[in-house]
Protein backbone atom coordinates (compact mmCIF):
# COMPACT_ATOMS: atom_id res chain seq x y z
CA UNK A 1 0.00 0.00 0.00
CA UNK A 2 1.44 3.36 -1.05
CA UNK A 3 1.94 6.06 1.61
CA UNK A 4 2.45 9.80 0.85
CA UNK A 5 6.03 9.60 2.10
CA UNK A 6 6.82 6.99 -0.56
CA UNK A 7 6.41 9.65 -3.24
CA UNK A 8 9.62 11.35 -2.12
CA UNK A 9 11.76 8.48 -3.42
CA UNK A 10 11.11 10.00 -6.85
CA UNK A 11 13.39 12.97 -6.12
CA UNK A 12 16.71 11.25 -6.69
CA UNK A 13 15.66 7.96 -8.27
CA UNK A 14 14.60 8.09 -11.93
CA UNK A 15 12.96 4.67 -11.74
CA UNK A 16 10.89 5.81 -8.75
CA UNK A 17 10.01 9.00 -10.65
CA UNK A 18 8.74 6.87 -13.54
CA UNK A 19 6.49 5.10 -11.00
CA UNK A 20 5.27 8.38 -9.49
CA UNK A 21 2.09 8.59 -11.64
CA UNK A 22 1.06 5.08 -10.56
CA UNK A 23 1.78 5.73 -6.87
CA UNK A 24 -0.11 9.03 -6.85
CA UNK A 25 -3.01 7.42 -8.74
CA UNK A 26 -3.27 4.72 -6.06
CA UNK A 27 -3.35 7.35 -3.31
CA UNK A 28 -6.31 9.21 -4.80
CA UNK A 29 -8.23 6.21 -6.17
CA UNK A 30 -7.52 6.57 -9.90
CA UNK A 31 -6.62 3.83 -12.37
CA UNK A 32 -3.86 5.68 -14.21
CA UNK A 33 -1.71 8.79 -14.00
CA UNK A 34 0.26 11.01 -16.34
CA UNK A 35 2.95 13.64 -15.65
CA UNK A 36 3.87 16.22 -18.28
CA UNK A 37 6.73 18.70 -17.83
CA UNK A 38 6.17 21.65 -20.16
CA UNK A 39 8.76 24.26 -21.09
CA UNK A 40 8.29 28.03 -21.19
CA UNK A 41 7.44 27.68 -24.88
CA UNK A 42 4.73 25.13 -24.13
CA UNK A 43 6.50 22.09 -25.57
CA UNK A 44 6.70 18.78 -23.67
CA UNK A 45 10.13 18.36 -22.05
CA UNK A 46 9.31 14.91 -20.67
CA UNK A 47 6.31 12.85 -19.65
CA UNK A 48 5.57 9.66 -17.73
CA UNK A 49 2.52 7.40 -17.81
CA UNK A 50 1.13 4.52 -15.82
CA UNK A 51 -1.33 1.83 -16.95
CA UNK A 52 -1.12 2.61 -20.68
CA UNK A 53 1.01 0.18 -22.69
CA UNK A 54 4.00 1.29 -24.77
CA UNK A 55 1.97 1.44 -27.99
CA UNK A 56 -0.50 3.90 -26.46
CA UNK A 57 2.29 5.95 -24.89
CA UNK A 58 4.13 6.28 -28.20
CA UNK A 59 0.93 7.13 -30.08
CA UNK A 60 -0.01 9.77 -27.50
CA UNK A 61 3.45 11.35 -27.69
CA UNK A 62 3.37 11.38 -31.48
CA UNK A 63 -0.16 12.60 -32.08
CA UNK A 64 -2.02 13.76 -28.99
CA UNK A 65 0.28 15.63 -26.59
CA UNK A 66 -0.65 19.26 -27.08
CA UNK A 67 -3.83 20.68 -28.58
CA UNK A 68 -5.55 17.33 -29.21
CA UNK A 69 -5.45 16.40 -25.52
CA UNK A 70 -8.81 18.00 -24.67
CA UNK A 71 -8.45 17.23 -20.96
CA UNK A 72 -5.01 18.75 -20.43
CA UNK A 73 -5.90 21.81 -22.48
CA UNK A 74 -9.07 22.36 -20.43
CA UNK A 75 -7.09 22.06 -17.20
CA UNK A 76 -4.46 24.56 -18.32
CA UNK A 77 -7.12 26.98 -19.59
CA UNK A 78 -9.01 26.85 -16.27
CA UNK A 79 -6.34 28.94 -14.54
CA UNK A 80 -6.58 26.70 -11.46
CA UNK A 81 -3.17 26.02 -9.91
CA UNK A 82 -1.96 24.07 -6.90
CA UNK A 83 -5.28 22.33 -6.27
CA UNK A 84 -7.42 19.62 -7.87
CA UNK A 85 -8.99 20.54 -11.20
CA UNK A 86 -12.36 18.79 -11.80
CA UNK A 87 -11.76 18.10 -15.49
CA UNK A 88 -15.03 16.15 -15.81
CA UNK A 89 -16.94 19.36 -15.05
CA UNK A 90 -14.90 21.36 -17.60
CA UNK A 91 -15.34 18.94 -20.51
CA UNK A 92 -18.84 17.59 -21.01
CA UNK A 93 -19.41 13.96 -21.90
CA UNK A 94 -20.73 14.97 -25.32
CA UNK A 95 -17.66 17.12 -26.01
CA UNK A 96 -15.33 14.35 -24.96
CA UNK A 97 -17.11 11.70 -27.03
CA UNK A 98 -16.87 13.99 -30.06
CA UNK A 99 -13.15 14.67 -29.55
CA UNK A 100 -10.26 13.08 -31.48
CA UNK A 101 -8.79 12.01 -28.15
CA UNK A 102 -11.74 9.71 -27.50
CA UNK A 103 -12.39 8.55 -31.06
CA UNK A 104 -8.85 8.36 -32.47
CA UNK A 105 -6.92 7.51 -29.34
CA UNK A 106 -8.88 5.69 -26.63
CA UNK A 107 -11.38 3.96 -28.95
CA UNK A 108 -8.68 3.26 -31.51
CA UNK A 109 -6.67 1.38 -28.88
CA UNK A 110 -9.70 -0.35 -27.38
CA UNK A 111 -9.36 1.51 -24.08
CA UNK A 112 -12.31 2.52 -21.90
CA UNK A 113 -10.77 5.54 -20.12
CA UNK A 114 -13.49 8.18 -19.72
CA UNK A 115 -12.93 10.38 -16.64
CA UNK A 116 -10.14 12.72 -15.55
CA UNK A 117 -8.97 14.90 -12.66
CA UNK A 118 -5.77 16.93 -12.61
CA UNK A 119 -3.29 19.36 -11.09
CA UNK A 120 -1.24 22.21 -12.53
CA UNK A 121 1.92 23.48 -10.85
CA UNK A 122 3.92 26.39 -12.22
CA UNK A 123 7.42 27.54 -11.27
CA UNK A 124 10.28 29.38 -12.96
CA UNK A 125 8.28 29.71 -16.16
CA UNK A 126 7.69 25.97 -16.58
CA UNK A 127 4.56 23.92 -15.94
CA UNK A 128 3.97 20.50 -14.43
CA UNK A 129 0.61 19.06 -15.49
CA UNK A 130 -0.40 15.95 -13.56
CA UNK A 131 -3.57 14.12 -14.58
CA UNK A 132 -5.37 11.00 -13.39
CA UNK A 133 -7.92 8.84 -15.18
CA UNK A 134 -10.32 5.95 -14.88
CA UNK A 135 -12.89 4.02 -16.90
CA UNK A 136 -16.29 5.29 -18.00
CA UNK A 137 -17.96 2.65 -15.85
CA UNK A 138 -16.24 3.92 -12.67
CA UNK A 139 -18.06 7.27 -12.89
CA UNK A 140 -16.71 10.81 -12.39
CA UNK A 141 -14.18 11.61 -9.67
CA UNK A 142 -15.85 12.59 -6.39
CA UNK A 143 -15.18 15.45 -3.99
CA UNK A 144 -13.50 12.96 -1.65
CA UNK A 145 -11.07 11.95 -4.39
CA UNK A 146 -10.44 15.61 -5.21
CA UNK A 147 -9.66 16.16 -1.53
CA UNK A 148 -7.18 13.26 -1.65
CA UNK A 149 -5.48 14.89 -4.60
CA UNK A 150 -5.38 18.24 -2.79
CA UNK A 151 -3.78 16.47 0.16
CA UNK A 152 -0.75 15.43 -1.93
CA UNK A 153 -0.60 18.56 -4.11
CA UNK A 154 2.10 20.23 -2.02
CA UNK A 155 4.09 16.97 -1.88
CA UNK A 156 4.05 16.69 -5.68
CA UNK A 157 5.02 20.34 -6.09
CA UNK A 158 8.00 19.93 -3.75
CA UNK A 159 9.11 16.77 -5.57
CA UNK A 160 8.97 18.50 -8.95
CA UNK A 161 10.76 21.56 -7.56
CA UNK A 162 13.49 19.48 -5.91
CA UNK A 163 14.09 17.44 -9.07
CA UNK A 164 14.31 20.63 -11.09
CA UNK A 165 16.93 22.01 -8.71
CA UNK A 166 19.18 18.96 -8.74
CA UNK A 167 18.67 17.81 -12.33
CA UNK A 168 21.92 17.16 -14.12
CA UNK A 169 24.21 17.54 -11.11
CA UNK A 170 25.82 14.31 -9.97
CA UNK A 171 27.95 15.48 -7.06
CA UNK A 172 26.71 17.21 -3.92
CA UNK A 173 28.88 20.30 -4.31
CA UNK A 174 28.02 20.53 -7.98
CA UNK A 175 24.33 20.23 -7.15
CA UNK A 176 24.49 23.15 -4.76
CA UNK A 177 26.45 25.29 -7.20
CA UNK A 178 24.02 24.35 -9.94
CA UNK A 179 21.03 25.28 -7.84
CA UNK A 180 22.48 28.72 -7.24
CA UNK A 181 23.57 29.25 -10.84
CA UNK A 182 20.26 28.15 -12.26
CA UNK A 183 17.92 29.88 -9.85
CA UNK A 184 19.90 32.77 -8.35
CA UNK A 185 18.81 31.71 -4.88
CA UNK A 186 20.76 30.88 -1.75
CA UNK A 187 20.86 27.15 -1.04
CA UNK A 188 21.71 25.40 2.24
CA UNK A 189 22.02 21.70 2.99
CA UNK A 190 21.10 20.88 6.61
CA UNK A 191 20.45 17.79 8.69
CA UNK A 192 17.34 17.00 10.75
CA UNK A 193 18.58 19.24 13.59
CA UNK A 194 19.31 22.21 11.29
CA UNK A 195 23.06 21.64 11.51
CA UNK A 196 24.67 23.17 8.41
CA UNK A 197 26.23 20.56 6.13
CA UNK A 198 27.05 22.73 3.14
CA UNK A 199 26.05 26.06 1.64
CA UNK A 200 26.47 27.96 -1.59
CA UNK A 201 28.79 31.01 -1.39
CA UNK A 202 25.89 33.44 -1.56
CA UNK A 203 24.07 31.59 1.21
CA UNK A 204 27.14 31.85 3.42
CA UNK A 205 27.26 35.61 2.83
CA UNK A 206 23.63 35.88 3.89
CA UNK A 207 24.21 33.82 7.03
CA UNK A 208 27.30 35.79 8.03
CA UNK A 209 25.43 39.08 7.55
CA UNK A 210 22.95 37.91 10.19
CA UNK A 211 20.04 39.94 8.83
CA UNK A 212 17.11 37.70 9.78
CA UNK A 213 18.90 34.38 9.29
CA UNK A 214 22.21 33.29 10.81
CA UNK A 215 24.46 30.49 12.01
CA UNK A 216 24.59 29.74 15.73
CA UNK A 217 27.06 27.09 16.85
CA UNK A 218 26.95 25.59 13.39
CA UNK A 219 23.14 25.47 13.20
CA UNK A 220 20.81 27.46 10.97
CA UNK A 221 18.57 29.79 12.96
CA UNK A 222 16.10 32.65 12.64
CA UNK A 223 15.15 35.27 15.25
CA UNK A 224 11.42 34.44 15.39
CA UNK A 225 11.13 31.41 17.67
CA UNK A 226 7.72 30.42 16.29
CA UNK A 227 9.09 30.43 12.74
CA UNK A 228 12.17 28.52 13.91
CA UNK A 229 9.99 25.83 15.48
CA UNK A 230 8.01 25.54 12.27
CA UNK A 231 11.16 25.18 10.18
CA UNK A 232 12.55 22.55 12.54
CA UNK A 233 9.36 20.53 12.26
CA UNK A 234 9.25 20.86 8.47
CA UNK A 235 12.91 19.82 8.18
CA UNK A 236 12.41 16.81 10.49
CA UNK A 237 9.32 15.75 8.52
CA UNK A 238 11.13 16.18 5.22
CA UNK A 239 14.20 14.20 6.29
CA UNK A 240 11.95 11.41 7.59
CA UNK A 241 9.70 11.56 4.50
CA UNK A 242 6.62 12.42 6.52
CA UNK A 243 3.74 14.61 5.34
CA UNK A 244 4.23 18.34 5.86
CA UNK A 245 1.45 20.74 6.77
CA UNK A 246 3.73 23.65 5.92
CA UNK A 247 6.94 23.93 3.91
CA UNK A 248 7.41 27.68 3.31
CA UNK A 249 8.20 30.32 5.93
CA UNK A 250 8.94 34.05 6.18
CA UNK A 251 11.78 35.27 8.43
CA UNK A 252 11.70 38.98 9.25
CA UNK A 253 14.87 41.08 8.89
CA UNK A 254 16.07 43.65 11.45
CA UNK A 255 17.23 45.85 8.57
CA UNK A 256 13.62 46.42 7.59
CA UNK A 257 14.08 44.81 4.17
CA UNK A 258 11.53 42.33 2.85
CA UNK A 259 11.55 39.09 4.89
CA UNK A 260 13.48 36.07 3.73
CA UNK A 261 11.33 33.40 2.13
CA UNK A 262 12.56 30.00 3.31
CA UNK A 263 11.39 26.91 1.45
CA UNK A 264 12.12 23.45 2.86
CA UNK A 265 12.84 20.97 0.05
CA UNK A 266 13.74 17.28 0.08
CA UNK A 267 17.26 16.23 -0.86
CA UNK A 268 18.61 13.08 -2.44
CA UNK A 269 21.18 12.92 0.36
CA UNK A 270 19.92 10.61 3.09
CA UNK A 271 19.40 12.44 6.36
CA UNK A 272 19.57 15.92 4.82
CA UNK A 273 17.26 18.44 3.20
CA UNK A 274 17.65 21.73 1.36
CA UNK A 275 16.69 25.20 2.49
CA UNK A 276 16.06 27.58 -0.38
CA UNK A 277 16.38 31.25 0.66
CA UNK A 278 15.14 34.15 -1.44
CA UNK A 279 13.91 37.69 -0.81
CA UNK A 280 10.13 37.73 -0.52
CA UNK A 281 9.36 40.78 -2.67
CA UNK A 282 7.97 38.50 -5.35
CA UNK A 283 5.80 36.59 -2.88
CA UNK A 284 3.01 39.16 -2.90
CA UNK A 285 2.50 38.79 -6.65
CA UNK A 286 2.60 34.99 -6.38
CA UNK A 287 0.16 34.91 -3.47
CA UNK A 288 -2.15 37.40 -5.15
CA UNK A 289 -2.17 35.21 -8.26
CA UNK A 290 -3.08 32.15 -6.18
CA UNK A 291 -5.87 34.05 -4.48
CA UNK A 292 -7.38 35.22 -7.75
CA UNK A 293 -6.83 32.11 -9.88
CA UNK A 294 -7.38 29.34 -7.35
CA UNK A 295 -9.97 30.89 -5.04
CA UNK A 296 -11.66 33.61 -7.16
CA UNK A 297 -10.99 36.38 -4.62
CA UNK A 298 -11.94 39.89 -5.74
CA UNK A 299 -9.37 42.68 -5.97
CA UNK A 300 -10.41 44.04 -2.55
CA UNK A 301 -10.36 40.58 -0.98
CA UNK A 302 -6.95 39.87 -2.47
CA UNK A 303 -5.53 43.11 -1.05
CA UNK A 304 -6.92 42.36 2.40
CA UNK A 305 -5.68 38.77 2.15
CA UNK A 306 -2.14 40.02 1.49
CA UNK A 307 -2.38 42.30 4.52
CA UNK A 308 -3.54 39.40 6.69
CA UNK A 309 -0.55 37.35 5.52
CA UNK A 310 1.72 40.27 6.42
CA UNK A 311 0.43 40.16 10.00
CA UNK A 312 -1.93 43.17 9.95
CA UNK A 313 -4.92 43.21 12.28
CA UNK A 314 -8.46 43.88 11.08
CA UNK A 315 -8.32 47.28 12.78
CA UNK A 316 -5.02 48.16 11.05
CA UNK A 317 -6.44 47.16 7.67
CA UNK A 318 -9.56 49.26 8.21
CA UNK A 319 -7.43 52.26 9.13
CA UNK A 320 -5.20 52.04 6.05
CA UNK A 321 -8.20 51.58 3.76
CA UNK A 322 -10.25 54.36 5.35
CA UNK A 323 -13.16 52.00 5.85
CA UNK A 324 -14.99 50.50 8.80
CA UNK A 325 -13.87 47.49 10.79
CA UNK A 326 -17.24 45.89 10.01
CA UNK A 327 -16.58 46.17 6.26
CA UNK A 328 -13.14 44.58 6.61
CA UNK A 329 -14.62 41.78 8.71
CA UNK A 330 -17.18 41.13 5.97
CA UNK A 331 -14.36 40.86 3.42
CA UNK A 332 -12.45 38.54 5.76
CA UNK A 333 -15.52 36.32 6.16
CA UNK A 334 -15.80 36.05 2.36
CA UNK A 335 -12.08 35.25 2.10
CA UNK A 336 -12.39 32.43 4.62
CA UNK A 337 -15.48 31.04 2.90
CA UNK A 338 -13.83 31.02 -0.53
CA UNK A 339 -10.60 29.43 0.71
CA UNK A 340 -12.42 26.84 2.78
CA UNK A 341 -10.88 27.67 6.17
CA UNK A 342 -12.57 28.73 9.40
CA UNK A 343 -10.12 31.19 10.96
CA UNK A 344 -7.51 33.74 9.90
CA UNK A 345 -4.81 31.44 11.32
CA UNK A 346 -6.03 28.74 8.94
CA UNK A 347 -5.83 31.15 6.01
CA UNK A 348 -2.23 32.04 6.92
CA UNK A 349 -1.34 28.36 7.30
CA UNK A 350 -2.93 27.57 3.93
CA UNK A 351 -0.82 30.07 2.03
CA UNK A 352 2.24 29.19 4.11
CA UNK A 353 1.88 25.59 2.91
CA UNK A 354 2.01 26.55 -0.78
CA UNK A 355 5.50 26.21 -2.28
C-alpha positions in Angstrom: 0.0 0.0 0.0 1.4 3.4 -1.0 1.9 6.1 1.6 2.4 9.8 0.8 6.0 9.6 2.1 6.8 7.0 -0.6 6.4 9.6 -3.2 9.6 11.3 -2.1 11.8 8.5 -3.4 11.1 10.0 -6.9 13.4 13.0 -6.1 16.7 11.2 -6.7 15.7 8.0 -8.3 14.6 8.1 -11.9 13.0 4.7 -11.7 10.9 5.8 -8.8 10.0 9.0 -10.6 8.7 6.9 -13.5 6.5 5.1 -11.0 5.3 8.4 -9.5 2.1 8.6 -11.6 1.1 5.1 -10.6 1.8 5.7 -6.9 -0.1 9.0 -6.8 -3.0 7.4 -8.7 -3.3 4.7 -6.1 -3.3 7.3 -3.3 -6.3 9.2 -4.8 -8.2 6.2 -6.2 -7.5 6.6 -9.9 -6.6 3.8 -12.4 -3.9 5.7 -14.2 -1.7 8.8 -14.0 0.3 11.0 -16.3 2.9 13.6 -15.6 3.9 16.2 -18.3 6.7 18.7 -17.8 6.2 21.7 -20.2 8.8 24.3 -21.1 8.3 28.0 -21.2 7.4 27.7 -24.9 4.7 25.1 -24.1 6.5 22.1 -25.6 6.7 18.8 -23.7 10.1 18.4 -22.1 9.3 14.9 -20.7 6.3 12.9 -19.7 5.6 9.7 -17.7 2.5 7.4 -17.8 1.1 4.5 -15.8 -1.3 1.8 -16.9 -1.1 2.6 -20.7 1.0 0.2 -22.7 4.0 1.3 -24.8 2.0 1.4 -28.0 -0.5 3.9 -26.5 2.3 6.0 -24.9 4.1 6.3 -28.2 0.9 7.1 -30.1 0.0 9.8 -27.5 3.5 11.3 -27.7 3.4 11.4 -31.5 -0.2 12.6 -32.1 -2.0 13.8 -29.0 0.3 15.6 -26.6 -0.7 19.3 -27.1 -3.8 20.7 -28.6 -5.5 17.3 -29.2 -5.5 16.4 -25.5 -8.8 18.0 -24.7 -8.5 17.2 -21.0 -5.0 18.8 -20.4 -5.9 21.8 -22.5 -9.1 22.4 -20.4 -7.1 22.1 -17.2 -4.5 24.6 -18.3 -7.1 27.0 -19.6 -9.0 26.8 -16.3 -6.3 28.9 -14.5 -6.6 26.7 -11.5 -3.2 26.0 -9.9 -2.0 24.1 -6.9 -5.3 22.3 -6.3 -7.4 19.6 -7.9 -9.0 20.5 -11.2 -12.4 18.8 -11.8 -11.8 18.1 -15.5 -15.0 16.2 -15.8 -16.9 19.4 -15.1 -14.9 21.4 -17.6 -15.3 18.9 -20.5 -18.8 17.6 -21.0 -19.4 14.0 -21.9 -20.7 15.0 -25.3 -17.7 17.1 -26.0 -15.3 14.4 -25.0 -17.1 11.7 -27.0 -16.9 14.0 -30.1 -13.2 14.7 -29.6 -10.3 13.1 -31.5 -8.8 12.0 -28.2 -11.7 9.7 -27.5 -12.4 8.5 -31.1 -8.9 8.4 -32.5 -6.9 7.5 -29.3 -8.9 5.7 -26.6 -11.4 4.0 -28.9 -8.7 3.3 -31.5 -6.7 1.4 -28.9 -9.7 -0.3 -27.4 -9.4 1.5 -24.1 -12.3 2.5 -21.9 -10.8 5.5 -20.1 -13.5 8.2 -19.7 -12.9 10.4 -16.6 -10.1 12.7 -15.5 -9.0 14.9 -12.7 -5.8 16.9 -12.6 -3.3 19.4 -11.1 -1.2 22.2 -12.5 1.9 23.5 -10.8 3.9 26.4 -12.2 7.4 27.5 -11.3 10.3 29.4 -13.0 8.3 29.7 -16.2 7.7 26.0 -16.6 4.6 23.9 -15.9 4.0 20.5 -14.4 0.6 19.1 -15.5 -0.4 15.9 -13.6 -3.6 14.1 -14.6 -5.4 11.0 -13.4 -7.9 8.8 -15.2 -10.3 5.9 -14.9 -12.9 4.0 -16.9 -16.3 5.3 -18.0 -18.0 2.7 -15.9 -16.2 3.9 -12.7 -18.1 7.3 -12.9 -16.7 10.8 -12.4 -14.2 11.6 -9.7 -15.9 12.6 -6.4 -15.2 15.5 -4.0 -13.5 13.0 -1.7 -11.1 11.9 -4.4 -10.4 15.6 -5.2 -9.7 16.2 -1.5 -7.2 13.3 -1.6 -5.5 14.9 -4.6 -5.4 18.2 -2.8 -3.8 16.5 0.2 -0.8 15.4 -1.9 -0.6 18.6 -4.1 2.1 20.2 -2.0 4.1 17.0 -1.9 4.0 16.7 -5.7 5.0 20.3 -6.1 8.0 19.9 -3.7 9.1 16.8 -5.6 9.0 18.5 -8.9 10.8 21.6 -7.6 13.5 19.5 -5.9 14.1 17.4 -9.1 14.3 20.6 -11.1 16.9 22.0 -8.7 19.2 19.0 -8.7 18.7 17.8 -12.3 21.9 17.2 -14.1 24.2 17.5 -11.1 25.8 14.3 -10.0 28.0 15.5 -7.1 26.7 17.2 -3.9 28.9 20.3 -4.3 28.0 20.5 -8.0 24.3 20.2 -7.1 24.5 23.2 -4.8 26.4 25.3 -7.2 24.0 24.4 -9.9 21.0 25.3 -7.8 22.5 28.7 -7.2 23.6 29.3 -10.8 20.3 28.1 -12.3 17.9 29.9 -9.8 19.9 32.8 -8.4 18.8 31.7 -4.9 20.8 30.9 -1.7 20.9 27.1 -1.0 21.7 25.4 2.2 22.0 21.7 3.0 21.1 20.9 6.6 20.4 17.8 8.7 17.3 17.0 10.8 18.6 19.2 13.6 19.3 22.2 11.3 23.1 21.6 11.5 24.7 23.2 8.4 26.2 20.6 6.1 27.1 22.7 3.1 26.0 26.1 1.6 26.5 28.0 -1.6 28.8 31.0 -1.4 25.9 33.4 -1.6 24.1 31.6 1.2 27.1 31.8 3.4 27.3 35.6 2.8 23.6 35.9 3.9 24.2 33.8 7.0 27.3 35.8 8.0 25.4 39.1 7.6 23.0 37.9 10.2 20.0 39.9 8.8 17.1 37.7 9.8 18.9 34.4 9.3 22.2 33.3 10.8 24.5 30.5 12.0 24.6 29.7 15.7 27.1 27.1 16.9 27.0 25.6 13.4 23.1 25.5 13.2 20.8 27.5 11.0 18.6 29.8 13.0 16.1 32.7 12.6 15.1 35.3 15.2 11.4 34.4 15.4 11.1 31.4 17.7 7.7 30.4 16.3 9.1 30.4 12.7 12.2 28.5 13.9 10.0 25.8 15.5 8.0 25.5 12.3 11.2 25.2 10.2 12.6 22.5 12.5 9.4 20.5 12.3 9.3 20.9 8.5 12.9 19.8 8.2 12.4 16.8 10.5 9.3 15.7 8.5 11.1 16.2 5.2 14.2 14.2 6.3 12.0 11.4 7.6 9.7 11.6 4.5 6.6 12.4 6.5 3.7 14.6 5.3 4.2 18.3 5.9 1.4 20.7 6.8 3.7 23.7 5.9 6.9 23.9 3.9 7.4 27.7 3.3 8.2 30.3 5.9 8.9 34.0 6.2 11.8 35.3 8.4 11.7 39.0 9.2 14.9 41.1 8.9 16.1 43.7 11.5 17.2 45.9 8.6 13.6 46.4 7.6 14.1 44.8 4.2 11.5 42.3 2.9 11.6 39.1 4.9 13.5 36.1 3.7 11.3 33.4 2.1 12.6 30.0 3.3 11.4 26.9 1.5 12.1 23.5 2.9 12.8 21.0 0.0 13.7 17.3 0.1 17.3 16.2 -0.9 18.6 13.1 -2.4 21.2 12.9 0.4 19.9 10.6 3.1 19.4 12.4 6.4 19.6 15.9 4.8 17.3 18.4 3.2 17.6 21.7 1.4 16.7 25.2 2.5 16.1 27.6 -0.4 16.4 31.3 0.7 15.1 34.1 -1.4 13.9 37.7 -0.8 10.1 37.7 -0.5 9.4 40.8 -2.7 8.0 38.5 -5.3 5.8 36.6 -2.9 3.0 39.2 -2.9 2.5 38.8 -6.7 2.6 35.0 -6.4 0.2 34.9 -3.5 -2.2 37.4 -5.2 -2.2 35.2 -8.3 -3.1 32.1 -6.2 -5.9 34.1 -4.5 -7.4 35.2 -7.7 -6.8 32.1 -9.9 -7.4 29.3 -7.4 -10.0 30.9 -5.0 -11.7 33.6 -7.2 -11.0 36.4 -4.6 -11.9 39.9 -5.7 -9.4 42.7 -6.0 -10.4 44.0 -2.6 -10.4 40.6 -1.0 -6.9 39.9 -2.5 -5.5 43.1 -1.0 -6.9 42.4 2.4 -5.7 38.8 2.1 -2.1 40.0 1.5 -2.4 42.3 4.5 -3.5 39.4 6.7 -0.6 37.3 5.5 1.7 40.3 6.4 0.4 40.2 10.0 -1.9 43.2 10.0 -4.9 43.2 12.3 -8.5 43.9 11.1 -8.3 47.3 12.8 -5.0 48.2 11.0 -6.4 47.2 7.7 -9.6 49.3 8.2 -7.4 52.3 9.1 -5.2 52.0 6.0 -8.2 51.6 3.8 -10.3 54.4 5.4 -13.2 52.0 5.9 -15.0 50.5 8.8 -13.9 47.5 10.8 -17.2 45.9 10.0 -16.6 46.2 6.3 -13.1 44.6 6.6 -14.6 41.8 8.7 -17.2 41.1 6.0 -14.4 40.9 3.4 -12.5 38.5 5.8 -15.5 36.3 6.2 -15.8 36.0 2.4 -12.1 35.3 2.1 -12.4 32.4 4.6 -15.5 31.0 2.9 -13.8 31.0 -0.5 -10.6 29.4 0.7 -12.4 26.8 2.8 -10.9 27.7 6.2 -12.6 28.7 9.4 -10.1 31.2 11.0 -7.5 33.7 9.9 -4.8 31.4 11.3 -6.0 28.7 8.9 -5.8 31.2 6.0 -2.2 32.0 6.9 -1.3 28.4 7.3 -2.9 27.6 3.9 -0.8 30.1 2.0 2.2 29.2 4.1 1.9 25.6 2.9 2.0 26.6 -0.8 5.5 26.2 -2.3 
